[in-house]
Amino acid sequence: MRVSVDAQLGVEVVLPRRSPESAAAAAVVELRPWIERRLAEGRAVRAALAARGATVPYLGTALALCPESGRTRVHRRGDVLLVPAAEDDPRSALERWYRRAARAEIAPRLDGAAAALGAGYSSLTIRNQRTRWGSCSAAGAMSFNWRLLLAPAAVLDYVVWHETCHLRVMDHSPSFWSLVREHCPDCDDHRRWLWRLGSTLVL
């Protein structure tokens, strides 16, 4: 059985071939709290996007979008982003700009955190993971989601510390969280922020 929730299309239940139709209704009843949370998340995303107007968030500040016909690359000028006109797909260009900016923002943070821990990492990759904000491999390969730049700076700092602490402790044991809290005392607040509002970090 598969249950999916779309804020506009509603709830879809796909049953195995021999399941009775009544199983769909039973699944909806059983999963109602989860379904309602997903619908609420969808409403929060739409509200957050509508509230932005002609701006995009960047580490806690709002950058105004200024479309220019014929432009192919995004360029920042103070608190203004010069972007391609609507007919030239500004969202794709914006994502490319955020990916470049993410490396510039994350690399010095990661270097500082690694130095503070006396640890080294092997590589830094900027990705667009659907379900993860960052990762650290056993070989020290570090990966971060560019969408973290849509969050407040303190949230990005927390994720960098979280993944860097994995260079010392690869699991999520009490010793790991103790190390994270030593360097990021407000980590629990930032974890909750991502849990509640992470789905709004979209262009």
Rosetta constraint file for C-alpha pairs under 8 A:
AtomPair CA 1 CA 13 HARMONIC 7.11 0.50
AtomPair CA 1 CA 14 HARMONIC 5.59 0.50
AtomPair CA 1 CA 15 HARMONIC 4.70 0.50
AtomPair CA 1 CA 16 HARMONIC 5.85 0.50
AtomPair CA 2 CA 13 HARMONIC 5.73 0.50
AtomPair CA 2 CA 14 HARMONIC 5.03 0.50
AtomPair CA 2 CA 15 HARMONIC 6.70 0.50
AtomPair CA 3 CA 11 HARMONIC 7.13 0.50
AtomPair CA 3 CA 12 HARMONIC 5.71 0.50
AtomPair CA 3 CA 13 HARMONIC 4.55 0.50
AtomPair CA 3 CA 14 HARMONIC 6.40 0.50
AtomPair CA 4 CA 11 HARMONIC 5.87 0.50
AtomPair CA 4 CA 12 HARMONIC 5.27 0.50
AtomPair CA 4 CA 13 HARMONIC 6.62 0.50
AtomPair CA 5 CA 9 HARMONIC 7.71 0.50
AtomPair CA 5 CA 10 HARMONIC 5.84 0.50
AtomPair CA 5 CA 11 HARMONIC 4.64 0.50
AtomPair CA 5 CA 12 HARMONIC 6.43 0.50
AtomPair CA 5 CA 35 HARMONIC 6.62 0.50
AtomPair CA 5 CA 38 HARMONIC 6.67 0.50
AtomPair CA 5 CA 39 HARMONIC 7.05 0.50
AtomPair CA 6 CA 10 HARMONIC 5.04 0.50
AtomPair CA 6 CA 11 HARMONIC 6.34 0.50
AtomPair CA 6 CA 39 HARMONIC 7.10 0.50
AtomPair CA 6 CA 42 HARMONIC 7.57 0.50
AtomPair CA 7 CA 38 HARMONIC 7.92 0.50
AtomPair CA 7 CA 39 HARMONIC 5.43 0.50
AtomPair CA 7 CA 42 HARMONIC 5.53 0.50
AtomPair CA 7 CA 43 HARMONIC 7.06 0.50
AtomPair CA 11 CA 35 HARMONIC 7.83 0.50
AtomPair CA 13 CA 24 HARMONIC 6.03 0.50
AtomPair CA 14 CA 24 HARMONIC 7.79 0.50
AtomPair CA 15 CA 19 HARMONIC 6.11 0.50
AtomPair CA 15 CA 21 HARMONIC 7.93 0.50
AtomPair CA 15 CA 23 HARMONIC 7.74 0.50
AtomPair CA 15 CA 24 HARMONIC 7.03 0.50
AtomPair CA 19 CA 23 HARMONIC 6.71 0.50
AtomPair CA 20 CA 24 HARMONIC 7.93 0.50
AtomPair CA 21 CA 25 HARMONIC 7.51 0.50
AtomPair CA 22 CA 26 HARMONIC 6.37 0.50
AtomPair CA 23 CA 27 HARMONIC 6.05 0.50
AtomPair CA 24 CA 28 HARMONIC 6.34 0.50
AtomPair CA 25 CA 29 HARMONIC 6.32 0.50
AtomPair CA 26 CA 30 HARMONIC 6.15 0.50
AtomPair CA 27 CA 31 HARMONIC 5.94 0.50
AtomPair CA 28 CA 32 HARMONIC 5.66 0.50
AtomPair CA 28 CA 35 HARMONIC 7.83 0.50
AtomPair CA 31 CA 35 HARMONIC 6.04 0.50
AtomPair CA 32 CA 36 HARMONIC 6.00 0.50
AtomPair CA 33 CA 37 HARMONIC 6.23 0.50
AtomPair CA 34 CA 38 HARMONIC 6.26 0.50
AtomPair CA 35 CA 39 HARMONIC 6.21 0.50
AtomPair CA 36 CA 40 HARMONIC 6.09 0.50
AtomPair CA 37 CA 41 HARMONIC 6.12 0.50
AtomPair CA 38 CA 42 HARMONIC 6.25 0.50
AtomPair CA 39 CA 43 HARMONIC 6.33 0.50
AtomPair CA 40 CA 44 HARMONIC 6.16 0.50
AtomPair CA 41 CA 45 HARMONIC 6.22 0.50
AtomPair CA 41 CA 199 HARMONIC 7.01 0.50
AtomPair CA 42 CA 46 HARMONIC 6.35 0.50
AtomPair CA 43 CA 47 HARMONIC 6.09 0.50
AtomPair CA 44 CA 48 HARMONIC 6.00 0.50
AtomPair CA 44 CA 200 HARMONIC 7.07 0.50
AtomPair CA 45 CA 49 HARMONIC 6.14 0.50
AtomPair CA 45 CA 199 HARMONIC 6.48 0.50
AtomPair CA 45 CA 200 HARMONIC 4.70 0.50
AtomPair CA 46 CA 50 HARMONIC 6.08 0.50
AtomPair CA 47 CA 51 HARMONIC 6.06 0.50
AtomPair CA 48 CA 52 HARMONIC 6.52 0.50
AtomPair CA 48 CA 200 HARMONIC 6.50 0.50
AtomPair CA 49 CA 53 HARMONIC 7.39 0.50
AtomPair CA 49 CA 200 HARMONIC 7.54 0.50
AtomPair CA 49 CA 203 HARMONIC 7.86 0.50
AtomPair CA 52 CA 56 HARMONIC 6.47 0.50
AtomPair CA 52 CA 57 HARMONIC 7.98 0.50
AtomPair CA 54 CA 64 HARMONIC 6.03 0.50
AtomPair CA 54 CA 65 HARMONIC 5.60 0.50
AtomPair CA 55 CA 62 HARMONIC 5.94 0.50
AtomPair CA 55 CA 63 HARMONIC 5.26 0.50
AtomPair CA 55 CA 64 HARMONIC 4.30 0.50
AtomPair CA 55 CA 65 HARMONIC 5.37 0.50
AtomPair CA 56 CA 62 HARMONIC 5.61 0.50
AtomPair CA 56 CA 63 HARMONIC 5.34 0.50
AtomPair CA 56 CA 64 HARMONIC 6.64 0.50
AtomPair CA 56 CA 65 HARMONIC 7.24 0.50
AtomPair CA 56 CA 150 HARMONIC 7.66 0.50
AtomPair CA 56 CA 203 HARMONIC 7.33 0.50
AtomPair CA 57 CA 61 HARMONIC 5.64 0.50
AtomPair CA 57 CA 62 HARMONIC 4.61 0.50
AtomPair CA 57 CA 63 HARMONIC 6.19 0.50
AtomPair CA 57 CA 149 HARMONIC 7.70 0.50
AtomPair CA 57 CA 150 HARMONIC 5.08 0.50
AtomPair CA 57 CA 151 HARMONIC 7.17 0.50
AtomPair CA 58 CA 62 HARMONIC 6.09 0.50
AtomPair CA 58 CA 63 HARMONIC 6.80 0.50
AtomPair CA 58 CA 149 HARMONIC 5.46 0.50
AtomPair CA 58 CA 150 HARMONIC 4.97 0.50
AtomPair CA 58 CA 151 HARMONIC 6.79 0.50
AtomPair CA 58 CA 152 HARMONIC 7.35 0.50
AtomPair CA 59 CA 148 HARMONIC 7.92 0.50
AtomPair CA 59 CA 149 HARMONIC 5.25 0.50
AtomPair CA 59 CA 150 HARMONIC 5.80 0.50
AtomPair CA 59 CA 151 HARMONIC 5.28 0.50
AtomPair CA 59 CA 152 HARMONIC 4.28 0.50
AtomPair CA 59 CA 153 HARMONIC 4.44 0.50
AtomPair CA 59 CA 156 HARMONIC 7.80 0.50
AtomPair CA 60 CA 150 HARMONIC 7.48 0.50
AtomPair CA 60 CA 151 HARMONIC 6.25 0.50
AtomPair CA 60 CA 152 HARMONIC 4.12 0.50
AtomPair CA 60 CA 153 HARMONIC 6.08 0.50
AtomPair CA 61 CA 152 HARMONIC 7.84 0.50
AtomPair CA 62 CA 79 HARMONIC 7.25 0.50
AtomPair CA 63 CA 79 HARMONIC 4.90 0.50
AtomPair CA 63 CA 80 HARMONIC 5.28 0.50
AtomPair CA 63 CA 81 HARMONIC 6.30 0.50
AtomPair CA 64 CA 79 HARMONIC 6.34 0.50
AtomPair CA 64 CA 80 HARMONIC 4.72 0.50
AtomPair CA 64 CA 81 HARMONIC 5.97 0.50
AtomPair CA 65 CA 80 HARMONIC 6.04 0.50
AtomPair CA 65 CA 81 HARMONIC 5.01 0.50
AtomPair CA 65 CA 82 HARMONIC 6.23 0.50
AtomPair CA 65 CA 83 HARMONIC 6.57 0.50
AtomPair CA 66 CA 80 HARMONIC 6.76 0.50
AtomPair CA 66 CA 81 HARMONIC 5.92 0.50
AtomPair CA 66 CA 82 HARMONIC 4.84 0.50
AtomPair CA 66 CA 83 HARMONIC 5.90 0.50
AtomPair CA 67 CA 82 HARMONIC 5.91 0.50
AtomPair CA 67 CA 83 HARMONIC 4.77 0.50
AtomPair CA 67 CA 84 HARMONIC 5.30 0.50
AtomPair CA 67 CA 85 HARMONIC 4.61 0.50
AtomPair CA 67 CA 86 HARMONIC 7.20 0.50
AtomPair CA 68 CA 82 HARMONIC 6.67 0.50
AtomPair CA 68 CA 83 HARMONIC 6.06 0.50
AtomPair CA 68 CA 84 HARMONIC 5.31 0.50
AtomPair CA 68 CA 85 HARMONIC 5.12 0.50
AtomPair CA 69 CA 84 HARMONIC 6.07 0.50
AtomPair CA 69 CA 85 HARMONIC 4.93 0.50
AtomPair CA 69 CA 88 HARMONIC 7.90 0.50
AtomPair CA 70 CA 84 HARMONIC 6.60 0.50
AtomPair CA 70 CA 85 HARMONIC 7.16 0.50
AtomPair CA 70 CA 88 HARMONIC 7.68 0.50
AtomPair CA 71 CA 83 HARMONIC 6.62 0.50
AtomPair CA 71 CA 84 HARMONIC 4.68 0.50
AtomPair CA 71 CA 85 HARMONIC 7.14 0.50
AtomPair CA 72 CA 83 HARMONIC 7.47 0.50
AtomPair CA 72 CA 84 HARMONIC 5.55 0.50
AtomPair CA 72 CA 88 HARMONIC 7.46 0.50
AtomPair CA 72 CA 93 HARMONIC 6.92 0.50
AtomPair CA 73 CA 83 HARMONIC 6.69 0.50
AtomPair CA 73 CA 84 HARMONIC 6.88 0.50
AtomPair CA 73 CA 93 HARMONIC 5.93 0.50
AtomPair CA 73 CA 97 HARMONIC 7.61 0.50
AtomPair CA 74 CA 81 HARMONIC 6.54 0.50
AtomPair CA 74 CA 82 HARMONIC 5.53 0.50
AtomPair CA 74 CA 83 HARMONIC 4.75 0.50
AtomPair CA 74 CA 84 HARMONIC 7.00 0.50
AtomPair CA 74 CA 93 HARMONIC 6.19 0.50
AtomPair CA 74 CA 94 HARMONIC 6.23 0.50
AtomPair CA 74 CA 97 HARMONIC 6.04 0.50
AtomPair CA 75 CA 81 HARMONIC 5.67 0.50
AtomPair CA 75 CA 82 HARMONIC 5.14 0.50
AtomPair CA 75 CA 83 HARMONIC 6.85 0.50
AtomPair CA 75 CA 97 HARMONIC 7.88 0.50
AtomPair CA 76 CA 80 HARMONIC 5.81 0.50
AtomPair CA 76 CA 81 HARMONIC 4.49 0.50
AtomPair CA 76 CA 82 HARMONIC 6.17 0.50
AtomPair CA 77 CA 81 HARMONIC 6.18 0.50
AtomPair CA 77 CA 82 HARMONIC 7.38 0.50
AtomPair CA 83 CA 90 HARMONIC 6.00 0.50
AtomPair CA 83 CA 93 HARMONIC 7.43 0.50
AtomPair CA 83 CA 94 HARMONIC 7.26 0.50
AtomPair CA 84 CA 88 HARMONIC 5.67 0.50
AtomPair CA 84 CA 89 HARMONIC 6.80 0.50
AtomPair CA 84 CA 90 HARMONIC 4.96 0.50
AtomPair CA 84 CA 93 HARMONIC 7.35 0.50
AtomPair CA 85 CA 89 HARMONIC 7.14 0.50
AtomPair CA 85 CA 90 HARMONIC 6.34 0.50
AtomPair CA 86 CA 90 HARMONIC 5.93 0.50
AtomPair CA 89 CA 93 HARMONIC 6.94 0.50
AtomPair CA 90 CA 94 HARMONIC 5.92 0.50
AtomPair CA 91 CA 95 HARMONIC 6.19 0.50
AtomPair CA 91 CA 203 HARMONIC 6.90 0.50
AtomPair CA 92 CA 96 HARMONIC 6.46 0.50
AtomPair CA 93 CA 97 HARMONIC 6.30 0.50
AtomPair CA 94 CA 98 HARMONIC 6.16 0.50
AtomPair CA 95 CA 99 HARMONIC 6.12 0.50
AtomPair CA 95 CA 203 HARMONIC 7.86 0.50
AtomPair CA 96 CA 100 HARMONIC 6.40 0.50
AtomPair CA 97 CA 101 HARMONIC 6.14 0.50
AtomPair CA 98 CA 102 HARMONIC 5.86 0.50
AtomPair CA 98 CA 146 HARMONIC 6.36 0.50
AtomPair CA 98 CA 147 HARMONIC 7.64 0.50
AtomPair CA 98 CA 149 HARMONIC 7.25 0.50
AtomPair CA 99 CA 103 HARMONIC 6.65 0.50
AtomPair CA 99 CA 126 HARMONIC 6.62 0.50
AtomPair CA 99 CA 127 HARMONIC 7.86 0.50
AtomPair CA 99 CA 146 HARMONIC 5.37 0.50
AtomPair CA 100 CA 104 HARMONIC 6.65 0.50
AtomPair CA 101 CA 105 HARMONIC 6.10 0.50
AtomPair CA 102 CA 106 HARMONIC 5.78 0.50
AtomPair CA 102 CA 126 HARMONIC 7.08 0.50
AtomPair CA 102 CA 146 HARMONIC 5.41 0.50
AtomPair CA 102 CA 148 HARMONIC 7.94 0.50
AtomPair CA 102 CA 149 HARMONIC 6.49 0.50
AtomPair CA 103 CA 107 HARMONIC 5.69 0.50
AtomPair CA 103 CA 125 HARMONIC 7.97 0.50
AtomPair CA 103 CA 126 HARMONIC 6.60 0.50
AtomPair CA 104 CA 108 HARMONIC 7.32 0.50
AtomPair CA 105 CA 109 HARMONIC 6.95 0.50
AtomPair CA 106 CA 110 HARMONIC 5.94 0.50
AtomPair CA 106 CA 160 HARMONIC 7.48 0.50
AtomPair CA 107 CA 111 HARMONIC 6.07 0.50
AtomPair CA 107 CA 124 HARMONIC 7.54 0.50
AtomPair CA 108 CA 112 HARMONIC 6.07 0.50
AtomPair CA 109 CA 113 HARMONIC 6.17 0.50
AtomPair CA 109 CA 157 HARMONIC 7.24 0.50
AtomPair CA 109 CA 160 HARMONIC 6.99 0.50
AtomPair CA 110 CA 114 HARMONIC 5.98 0.50
AtomPair CA 110 CA 160 HARMONIC 6.13 0.50
AtomPair CA 110 CA 161 HARMONIC 7.69 0.50
AtomPair CA 110 CA 164 HARMONIC 7.05 0.50
AtomPair CA 111 CA 115 HARMONIC 6.08 0.50
AtomPair CA 112 CA 116 HARMONIC 6.17 0.50
AtomPair CA 113 CA 117 HARMONIC 6.35 0.50
AtomPair CA 113 CA 160 HARMONIC 7.60 0.50
AtomPair CA 113 CA 161 HARMONIC 6.40 0.50
AtomPair CA 113 CA 164 HARMONIC 6.54 0.50
AtomPair CA 114 CA 118 HARMONIC 6.00 0.50
AtomPair CA 114 CA 119 HARMONIC 4.99 0.50
AtomPair CA 114 CA 120 HARMONIC 5.94 0.50
AtomPair CA 114 CA 121 HARMONIC 7.52 0.50
AtomPair CA 114 CA 164 HARMONIC 6.18 0.50
AtomPair CA 115 CA 119 HARMONIC 6.12 0.50
AtomPair CA 115 CA 120 HARMONIC 7.47 0.50
AtomPair CA 117 CA 165 HARMONIC 7.65 0.50
AtomPair CA 117 CA 168 HARMONIC 7.87 0.50
AtomPair CA 119 CA 167 HARMONIC 6.54 0.50
AtomPair CA 119 CA 168 HARMONIC 7.27 0.50
AtomPair CA 120 CA 140 HARMONIC 7.24 0.50
AtomPair CA 120 CA 167 HARMONIC 7.52 0.50
AtomPair CA 121 CA 139 HARMONIC 7.72 0.50
AtomPair CA 121 CA 140 HARMONIC 4.48 0.50
AtomPair CA 121 CA 141 HARMONIC 6.13 0.50
AtomPair CA 121 CA 142 HARMONIC 6.96 0.50
AtomPair CA 121 CA 167 HARMONIC 7.45 0.50
AtomPair CA 122 CA 139 HARMONIC 6.92 0.50
AtomPair CA 122 CA 140 HARMONIC 5.05 0.50
AtomPair CA 122 CA 141 HARMONIC 5.17 0.50
AtomPair CA 122 CA 142 HARMONIC 7.43 0.50
AtomPair CA 123 CA 140 HARMONIC 6.99 0.50
AtomPair CA 123 CA 141 HARMONIC 4.80 0.50
AtomPair CA 123 CA 142 HARMONIC 5.81 0.50
AtomPair CA 124 CA 141 HARMONIC 6.29 0.50
AtomPair CA 124 CA 142 HARMONIC 4.82 0.50
AtomPair CA 124 CA 143 HARMONIC 5.71 0.50
AtomPair CA 124 CA 144 HARMONIC 7.87 0.50
AtomPair CA 125 CA 141 HARMONIC 7.84 0.50
AtomPair CA 125 CA 142 HARMONIC 6.24 0.50
AtomPair CA 125 CA 143 HARMONIC 4.64 0.50
AtomPair CA 125 CA 144 HARMONIC 6.47 0.50
AtomPair CA 126 CA 143 HARMONIC 5.76 0.50
AtomPair CA 126 CA 144 HARMONIC 5.14 0.50
AtomPair CA 126 CA 145 HARMONIC 5.85 0.50
AtomPair CA 126 CA 146 HARMONIC 6.03 0.50
AtomPair CA 127 CA 143 HARMONIC 6.71 0.50
AtomPair CA 127 CA 144 HARMONIC 5.96 0.50
AtomPair CA 127 CA 145 HARMONIC 4.94 0.50
AtomPair CA 127 CA 146 HARMONIC 6.16 0.50
AtomPair CA 128 CA 145 HARMONIC 5.18 0.50
AtomPair CA 128 CA 146 HARMONIC 6.26 0.50
AtomPair CA 128 CA 147 HARMONIC 7.24 0.50
AtomPair CA 129 CA 133 HARMONIC 6.96 0.50
AtomPair CA 129 CA 145 HARMONIC 6.10 0.50
AtomPair CA 132 CA 145 HARMONIC 7.27 0.50
AtomPair CA 133 CA 144 HARMONIC 5.84 0.50
AtomPair CA 133 CA 145 HARMONIC 5.06 0.50
AtomPair CA 133 CA 148 HARMONIC 7.12 0.50
AtomPair CA 133 CA 159 HARMONIC 7.19 0.50
AtomPair CA 134 CA 142 HARMONIC 7.47 0.50
AtomPair CA 134 CA 143 HARMONIC 5.31 0.50
AtomPair CA 134 CA 144 HARMONIC 4.19 0.50
AtomPair CA 134 CA 145 HARMONIC 5.98 0.50
AtomPair CA 134 CA 159 HARMONIC 6.84 0.50
AtomPair CA 134 CA 160 HARMONIC 7.81 0.50
AtomPair CA 134 CA 163 HARMONIC 6.57 0.50
AtomPair CA 135 CA 141 HARMONIC 8.00 0.50
AtomPair CA 135 CA 142 HARMONIC 5.86 0.50
AtomPair CA 135 CA 143 HARMONIC 5.15 0.50
AtomPair CA 135 CA 144 HARMONIC 6.59 0.50
AtomPair CA 135 CA 163 HARMONIC 5.98 0.50
AtomPair CA 136 CA 140 HARMONIC 5.96 0.50
AtomPair CA 136 CA 141 HARMONIC 5.61 0.50
AtomPair CA 136 CA 142 HARMONIC 4.71 0.50
AtomPair CA 136 CA 143 HARMONIC 6.50 0.50
AtomPair CA 136 CA 163 HARMONIC 5.72 0.50
AtomPair CA 136 CA 164 HARMONIC 7.39 0.50
AtomPair CA 136 CA 166 HARMONIC 6.38 0.50
AtomPair CA 136 CA 167 HARMONIC 7.17 0.50
AtomPair CA 137 CA 141 HARMONIC 5.14 0.50
AtomPair CA 137 CA 142 HARMONIC 6.71 0.50
AtomPair CA 138 CA 167 HARMONIC 7.70 0.50
AtomPair CA 138 CA 170 HARMONIC 7.33 0.50
AtomPair CA 140 CA 167 HARMONIC 6.45 0.50
AtomPair CA 142 CA 163 HARMONIC 7.47 0.50
AtomPair CA 144 CA 148 HARMONIC 7.92 0.50
AtomPair CA 147 CA 151 HARMONIC 7.49 0.50
AtomPair CA 147 CA 201 HARMONIC 6.02 0.50
AtomPair CA 147 CA 202 HARMONIC 6.88 0.50
AtomPair CA 148 CA 155 HARMONIC 7.60 0.50
AtomPair CA 148 CA 156 HARMONIC 5.78 0.50
AtomPair CA 148 CA 201 HARMONIC 7.35 0.50
AtomPair CA 149 CA 153 HARMONIC 7.44 0.50
AtomPair CA 149 CA 156 HARMONIC 7.00 0.50
AtomPair CA 150 CA 201 HARMONIC 5.60 0.50
AtomPair CA 150 CA 202 HARMONIC 7.48 0.50
AtomPair CA 151 CA 155 HARMONIC 6.30 0.50
AtomPair CA 151 CA 156 HARMONIC 6.88 0.50
AtomPair CA 151 CA 201 HARMONIC 6.77 0.50
AtomPair CA 152 CA 156 HARMONIC 6.81 0.50
AtomPair CA 153 CA 157 HARMONIC 6.23 0.50
AtomPair CA 154 CA 158 HARMONIC 6.19 0.50
AtomPair CA 154 CA 190 HARMONIC 7.41 0.50
AtomPair CA 155 CA 159 HARMONIC 6.42 0.50
AtomPair CA 155 CA 190 HARMONIC 5.37 0.50
AtomPair CA 155 CA 191 HARMONIC 7.92 0.50
AtomPair CA 155 CA 193 HARMONIC 7.81 0.50
AtomPair CA 155 CA 194 HARMONIC 7.74 0.50
AtomPair CA 156 CA 160 HARMONIC 6.28 0.50
AtomPair CA 157 CA 161 HARMONIC 6.24 0.50
AtomPair CA 158 CA 162 HARMONIC 6.00 0.50
AtomPair CA 158 CA 184 HARMONIC 6.38 0.50
AtomPair CA 158 CA 187 HARMONIC 6.03 0.50
AtomPair CA 158 CA 190 HARMONIC 6.70 0.50
AtomPair CA 159 CA 163 HARMONIC 6.20 0.50
AtomPair CA 160 CA 164 HARMONIC 6.00 0.50
AtomPair CA 161 CA 165 HARMONIC 5.96 0.50
AtomPair CA 161 CA 180 HARMONIC 6.51 0.50
AtomPair CA 161 CA 183 HARMONIC 7.23 0.50
AtomPair CA 161 CA 184 HARMONIC 7.04 0.50
AtomPair CA 162 CA 166 HARMONIC 6.79 0.50
AtomPair CA 162 CA 180 HARMONIC 6.02 0.50
AtomPair CA 163 CA 167 HARMONIC 7.30 0.50
AtomPair CA 164 CA 168 HARMONIC 7.66 0.50
AtomPair CA 165 CA 169 HARMONIC 6.22 0.50
AtomPair CA 165 CA 170 HARMONIC 7.89 0.50
AtomPair CA 165 CA 176 HARMONIC 6.97 0.50
AtomPair CA 165 CA 179 HARMONIC 6.73 0.50
AtomPair CA 165 CA 180 HARMONIC 6.30 0.50
AtomPair CA 166 CA 170 HARMONIC 4.57 0.50
AtomPair CA 166 CA 171 HARMONIC 7.05 0.50
AtomPair CA 166 CA 176 HARMONIC 7.45 0.50
AtomPair CA 169 CA 175 HARMONIC 7.59 0.50
AtomPair CA 169 CA 176 HARMONIC 5.61 0.50
AtomPair CA 170 CA 176 HARMONIC 7.79 0.50
AtomPair CA 171 CA 176 HARMONIC 6.81 0.50
AtomPair CA 172 CA 176 HARMONIC 5.53 0.50
AtomPair CA 172 CA 177 HARMONIC 6.67 0.50
AtomPair CA 173 CA 177 HARMONIC 6.59 0.50
AtomPair CA 174 CA 178 HARMONIC 6.02 0.50
AtomPair CA 175 CA 179 HARMONIC 6.25 0.50
AtomPair CA 176 CA 180 HARMONIC 6.33 0.50
AtomPair CA 177 CA 181 HARMONIC 6.05 0.50
AtomPair CA 178 CA 182 HARMONIC 6.15 0.50
AtomPair CA 179 CA 183 HARMONIC 6.74 0.50
AtomPair CA 180 CA 184 HARMONIC 5.74 0.50
AtomPair CA 180 CA 185 HARMONIC 7.54 0.50
AtomPair CA 180 CA 187 HARMONIC 7.32 0.50
AtomPair CA 181 CA 185 HARMONIC 4.47 0.50
AtomPair CA 181 CA 186 HARMONIC 7.13 0.50
AtomPair CA 181 CA 187 HARMONIC 6.31 0.50
AtomPair CA 186 CA 190 HARMONIC 6.65 0.50
AtomPair CA 187 CA 191 HARMONIC 6.09 0.50
AtomPair CA 188 CA 192 HARMONIC 6.23 0.50
AtomPair CA 189 CA 193 HARMONIC 6.21 0.50
AtomPair CA 190 CA 194 HARMONIC 6.30 0.50
AtomPair CA 191 CA 195 HARMONIC 6.19 0.50
AtomPair CA 192 CA 196 HARMONIC 6.09 0.50
AtomPair CA 193 CA 197 HARMONIC 5.70 0.50
AtomPair CA 193 CA 198 HARMONIC 7.10 0.50
AtomPair CA 194 CA 198 HARMONIC 4.39 0.50
AtomPair CA 197 CA 201 HARMONIC 7.36 0.50
